[in-house]
Amino acid sequence: MSTPTKILIGGVAGFLVLSILGWWTFALILLGVMAVPAVAYMMLDPSQRRRVRAQGRKRLGS
């Protein structure tokens, strides 16, 4: 699936959640979606974080 398609699906889903559930629920869901990867990254050991950063740099060059 291409990146623009993912963005479109996320936008439509966000609009539906916003219109059905309300602003505060939308804000909490958005905060959770952003917080989960950040918390997961912070739970890694320093050596594991280095490996994750190295993978990101390796992908950028390819």
VOVOKE-5537 format. One record per residue: x, y, z of N, C-alpha, C, O in turn; residue in three letters; residue number from 1. Coordinates in pm, 1 decimal. Example, Ala and Ser with C-alpha at 12.3 -4.5 7.8 and 13.67 -1.06 7.14 Angstrom:
+----------+----------+----------+----------+----------+----------+----------+----------+----------+----------+----------+----------+----------+--------+
:      n.X :      n.Y :      n.Z :     ca.X :     ca.Y :     ca.Z :      c.X :      c.Y :      c.Z :      o.X :      o.Y :      o.Z : drendren : drenmi :
+----------+----------+----------+----------+----------+----------+----------+----------+----------+----------+----------+----------+----------+--------+
:   1319.0 :   -569.0 :    780.0 :   1230.0 :   -450.0 :    780.0 :   1320.0 :   -330.0 :    780.0 :   1423.6 :   -331.9 :    846.5 :      ala :      1 :
:   1285.0 :   -225.0 :    708.0 :   1367.0 :   -106.0 :    714.0 :   1290.0 :      3.0 :    787.0 :   1340.9 :    113.8 :    803.9 :      ser :      2 :
+----------+----------+----------+----------+----------+----------+----------+----------+----------+----------+----------+----------+----------+--------+
// end
This chain:
+----------+----------+----------+----------+----------+----------+----------+----------+----------+----------+----------+----------+----------+--------+
:      n.X :      n.Y :      n.Z :     ca.X :     ca.Y :     ca.Z :      c.X :      c.Y :      c.Z :      o.X :      o.Y :      o.Z : drendren : drenmi :
+----------+----------+----------+----------+----------+----------+----------+----------+----------+----------+----------+----------+----------+--------+
:     84.9 :   -116.6 :      0.0 :      0.0 :      0.0 :      0.0 :     90.0 :    123.6 :      0.0 :    186.7 :    131.0 :     75.8 :      met :      1 :
:     57.9 :    218.0 :    -83.6 :    142.1 :    336.8 :    -95.7 :    118.0 :    433.3 :     21.4 :     15.4 :    427.4 :     89.1 :      ser :      2 :
:    213.9 :    520.3 :     42.2 :    205.3 :    616.5 :    152.3 :     86.1 :    711.3 :    138.2 :     17.5 :    734.7 :    237.7 :      thr :      3 :
:     57.4 :    767.4 :     19.2 :    -59.9 :    854.0 :      8.9 :   -191.6 :    781.4 :     41.8 :   -284.0 :    841.0 :     97.1 :      pro :      4 :
:   -198.6 :    653.6 :      7.3 :   -319.2 :    576.7 :     39.4 :   -334.1 :    560.4 :    189.8 :   -444.7 :    571.6 :    242.7 :      thr :      5 :
:   -223.4 :    534.1 :    259.2 :   -227.2 :    521.6 :    404.6 :   -271.4 :    652.1 :    469.6 :   -350.2 :    651.7 :    564.2 :      lys :      6 :
:   -220.6 :    763.1 :    418.7 :   -257.2 :    893.8 :    473.6 :   -406.1 :    921.5 :    450.7 :   -474.7 :    972.5 :    539.3 :      ile :      7 :
:   -454.4 :    887.9 :    333.2 :   -596.0 :    908.2 :    301.7 :   -684.8 :    825.5 :    393.2 :   -783.9 :    876.2 :    445.8 :      leu :      8 :
:   -650.5 :    698.7 :    412.5 :   -729.9 :    611.8 :    499.9 :   -727.1 :    664.6 :    643.0 :   -830.2 :    665.6 :    710.3 :      ile :      9 :
:   -611.3 :    708.1 :    690.2 :   -602.0 :    764.6 :    824.4 :   -683.2 :    892.1 :    839.6 :   -746.2 :    914.1 :    943.1 :      gly :     10 :
:   -681.9 :    975.2 :    737.7 :   -760.8 :   1098.7 :    743.0 :   -910.0 :   1072.7 :    746.5 :   -983.0 :   1136.4 :    822.4 :      gly :     11 :
:   -955.5 :    978.8 :    664.2 :  -1098.5 :    945.1 :    661.9 :  -1139.3 :    883.5 :    795.2 :  -1243.9 :    917.8 :    850.2 :      val :     12 :
:  -1056.6 :    792.1 :    847.6 :  -1087.1 :    730.1 :    976.6 :  -1088.5 :    835.5 :   1087.6 :  -1175.7 :    833.0 :   1174.4 :      ala :     13 :
:   -992.5 :    927.5 :   1084.8 :   -989.9 :   1034.0 :   1184.9 :  -1111.8 :   1123.5 :   1177.0 :  -1167.1 :   1163.5 :   1279.4 :      gly :     14 :
:  -1154.0 :   1155.3 :   1054.9 :  -1273.5 :   1238.2 :   1039.0 :  -1397.2 :   1166.5 :   1091.4 :  -1482.2 :   1228.5 :   1155.4 :      phe :     15 :
:  -1408.2 :   1036.9 :   1064.9 :  -1523.3 :    960.8 :   1114.3 :  -1524.9 :    954.1 :   1266.9 :  -1629.7 :    971.6 :   1329.0 :      leu :     16 :
:  -1409.0 :    928.8 :   1326.8 :  -1401.9 :    924.1 :   1473.0 :  -1435.4 :   1060.8 :   1530.8 :  -1507.4 :   1070.4 :   1630.2 :      val :     17 :
:  -1384.0 :   1165.8 :   1469.5 :  -1410.1 :   1301.0 :   1517.7 :  -1558.3 :   1334.8 :   1509.1 :  -1613.6 :   1395.0 :   1601.1 :      leu :     18 :
:  -1622.7 :   1296.6 :   1399.7 :  -1762.9 :   1331.4 :   1382.5 :  -1855.5 :   1244.8 :   1467.7 :  -1962.5 :   1290.4 :   1508.1 :      ser :     19 :
:  -1816.2 :   1121.4 :   1495.1 :  -1903.6 :   1031.3 :   1569.9 :  -1881.2 :   1042.4 :   1720.8 :  -1977.7 :   1049.9 :   1796.8 :      ile :     20 :
:  -1757.3 :   1043.5 :   1764.3 :  -1728.3 :   1034.3 :   1907.1 :  -1700.1 :   1168.4 :   1974.0 :  -1713.9 :   1179.0 :   2095.8 :      leu :     21 :
:  -1662.5 :   1267.8 :   1901.0 :  -1636.8 :   1397.1 :   1961.8 :  -1489.2 :   1430.1 :   1968.0 :  -1402.9 :   1345.4 :   1944.9 :      gly :     22 :
:  -1462.6 :   1556.6 :   1999.9 :  -1327.8 :   1609.2 :   1994.7 :  -1237.0 :   1547.6 :   2099.5 :  -1123.6 :   1511.7 :   2067.6 :      trp :     23 :
:  -1283.2 :   1533.9 :   2225.5 :  -1197.5 :   1482.9 :   2332.2 :  -1157.7 :   1338.3 :   2308.3 :  -1043.3 :   1300.3 :   2333.1 :      trp :     24 :
:  -1251.0 :   1257.9 :   2260.6 :  -1218.5 :   1118.4 :   2231.8 :  -1117.8 :   1110.9 :   2118.5 :  -1024.1 :   1031.2 :   2124.1 :      thr :     25 :
:  -1135.8 :   1192.5 :   2016.4 :  -1041.2 :   1197.0 :   1905.1 :   -902.5 :   1235.2 :   1954.8 :   -803.3 :   1174.7 :   1914.2 :      phe :     26 :
:   -894.9 :   1335.4 :   2042.5 :   -766.3 :   1380.2 :   2095.4 :   -699.2 :   1270.0 :   2177.7 :   -577.6 :   1252.6 :   2169.3 :      ala :     27 :
:   -776.7 :   1195.4 :   2257.1 :   -719.6 :   1087.5 :   2336.8 :   -668.9 :    973.8 :   2248.9 :   -562.7 :    917.5 :   2275.7 :      leu :     28 :
:   -743.4 :    939.5 :   2144.6 :   -699.8 :    834.7 :   2052.1 :   -572.1 :    878.9 :   1981.0 :   -478.5 :    800.1 :   1967.9 :      ile :     29 :
:   -567.5 :   1001.8 :   1935.8 :   -449.0 :   1053.3 :   1866.9 :   -327.6 :   1053.8 :   1959.4 :   -217.8 :   1016.9 :   1917.8 :      leu :     30 :
:   -346.6 :   1094.8 :   2083.1 :   -237.7 :   1094.1 :   2180.8 :   -188.1 :    951.6 :   2205.4 :    -67.5 :    928.7 :   2215.5 :      leu :     31 :
:   -280.0 :    856.5 :   2214.9 :   -241.4 :    716.5 :   2234.7 :   -164.4 :    661.3 :   2116.8 :    -67.6 :    587.4 :   2134.6 :      gly :     32 :
:   -206.7 :    696.7 :   1995.7 :   -138.6 :    648.2 :   1875.1 :      4.3 :    702.2 :   1868.9 :     94.7 :    633.0 :   1822.1 :      val :     33 :
:     24.5 :    823.7 :   1915.2 :    159.5 :    880.9 :   1914.3 :    242.1 :    832.9 :   2033.5 :    364.3 :    822.6 :   2022.8 :      met :     34 :
:    178.7 :    803.4 :   2145.9 :    252.3 :    768.9 :   2267.6 :    300.8 :    624.6 :   2267.6 :    406.9 :    596.9 :   2323.4 :      ala :     35 :
:    227.6 :    532.1 :   2207.6 :    264.5 :    390.2 :   2214.8 :    403.1 :    364.0 :   2154.6 :    484.3 :    299.0 :   2220.3 :      val :     36 :
:    434.6 :    411.2 :   2032.7 :    570.2 :    386.4 :   1981.6 :    679.1 :    456.7 :   2062.6 :    789.1 :    403.5 :   2077.6 :      pro :     37 :
:    649.3 :    575.1 :   2114.4 :    748.6 :    646.9 :   2194.0 :    778.5 :    572.1 :   2323.6 :    894.5 :    560.0 :   2362.9 :      ala :     38 :
:    675.5 :    522.3 :   2389.4 :    695.8 :    446.4 :   2513.5 :    768.5 :    315.5 :   2484.3 :    856.6 :    275.1 :   2560.2 :      val :     39 :
:    732.2 :    249.2 :   2375.0 :    799.2 :    124.3 :   2338.7 :    947.8 :    149.0 :   2311.6 :   1031.7 :     68.3 :   2351.8 :      ala :     40 :
:    981.3 :    258.5 :   2244.7 :   1121.5 :    291.9 :   2218.1 :   1195.3 :    319.8 :   2348.3 :   1309.7 :    277.5 :   2365.0 :      tyr :     41 :
:   1131.2 :    390.2 :   2439.9 :   1196.6 :    423.5 :   2565.6 :   1218.2 :    299.9 :   2653.4 :   1304.7 :    301.9 :   2741.0 :      met :     42 :
:   1142.5 :    193.9 :   2632.1 :   1157.8 :     71.3 :   2710.7 :   1274.6 :    -14.8 :   2662.7 :   1312.8 :   -110.0 :   2730.8 :      met :     43 :
:   1331.5 :     17.3 :   2546.9 :   1442.3 :    -61.3 :   2495.4 :   1570.7 :    -32.2 :   2572.6 :   1588.8 :     76.4 :   2627.7 :      leu :     44 :
:   1660.2 :   -132.4 :   2575.5 :   1794.2 :   -111.7 :   2631.7 :   1872.2 :    -19.2 :   2538.5 :   1837.0 :     -5.2 :   2421.3 :      asp :     45 :
:   1978.4 :     44.4 :   2589.9 :   2059.6 :    130.4 :   2502.7 :   2115.5 :     56.4 :   2380.7 :   2123.1 :    113.8 :   2272.1 :      pro :     46 :
:   2154.3 :    -69.6 :   2397.4 :   2207.4 :   -144.3 :   2282.2 :   2098.1 :   -170.9 :   2179.1 :   2123.6 :   -167.8 :   2058.7 :      ser :     47 :
:   1976.3 :   -197.0 :   2226.6 :   1865.2 :   -219.5 :   2133.5 :   1829.3 :    -90.8 :   2060.9 :   1794.9 :    -94.1 :   1942.8 :      gln :     48 :
:   1836.9 :     22.4 :   2129.8 :   1808.9 :    150.9 :   2065.2 :   1911.1 :    178.9 :   1955.4 :   1875.8 :    229.3 :   1848.8 :      arg :     49 :
:   2038.6 :    146.1 :   1981.4 :   2140.7 :    163.7 :   1879.0 :   2109.0 :     80.3 :   1755.5 :   2125.3 :    127.2 :   1642.8 :      arg :     50 :
:   2064.0 :    -42.2 :   1776.2 :   2029.7 :   -129.0 :   1663.0 :   1912.0 :    -72.5 :   1584.8 :   1911.3 :    -78.2 :   1461.9 :      arg :     51 :
:   1812.3 :    -17.8 :   1654.3 :   1696.2 :     41.9 :   1586.8 :   1739.7 :    163.4 :   1505.7 :   1696.5 :    180.1 :   1391.6 :      val :     52 :
:   1825.2 :    249.0 :   1563.5 :   1873.5 :    365.8 :   1489.7 :   1956.2 :    324.1 :   1369.4 :   1947.1 :    386.1 :   1263.4 :      arg :     53 :
:   2036.9 :    219.7 :   1384.6 :   2118.8 :    171.2 :   1272.9 :   2029.7 :    118.4 :   1160.3 :   2059.9 :    139.9 :   1042.9 :      ala :     54 :
:   1922.3 :     50.9 :   1193.8 :   1829.2 :      2.0 :   1091.8 :   1768.2 :    119.1 :   1015.9 :   1754.0 :    112.7 :    893.8 :      gln :     55 :
:   1732.6 :    224.0 :   1085.3 :   1674.6 :    340.8 :   1020.2 :   1771.4 :    406.4 :    923.9 :   1733.4 :    447.5 :    814.3 :      gly :     56 :
:   1897.4 :    416.0 :    965.5 :   1999.0 :    475.4 :    877.9 :   2026.1 :    385.9 :    758.8 :   2049.2 :    434.8 :    648.1 :      arg :     57 :
:   2023.5 :    255.2 :    780.4 :   2049.3 :    161.9 :    671.0 :   1937.8 :    172.8 :    565.2 :   1965.9 :    166.6 :    445.5 :      lys :     58 :
:   1814.4 :    188.7 :    607.8 :   1701.8 :    199.4 :    514.6 :   1706.8 :    329.5 :    436.4 :   1665.7 :    333.4 :    320.4 :      arg :     59 :
:   1756.5 :    436.3 :    498.2 :   1761.1 :    564.2 :    429.4 :   1852.8 :    558.8 :    308.2 :   1826.5 :    624.8 :    207.7 :      leu :     60 :
:   1959.8 :    481.2 :    316.5 :   2055.2 :    474.7 :    207.4 :   2011.0 :    386.6 :     91.6 :   2064.6 :    397.7 :    -18.6 :      gly :     61 :
:   1913.5 :    299.0 :    115.5 :   1876.2 :    203.7 :      9.1 :   1767.6 :    254.6 :    -81.6 :   1727.0 :    184.9 :   -174.6 :      ser :     62 :
+----------+----------+----------+----------+----------+----------+----------+----------+----------+----------+----------+----------+----------+--------+
// end
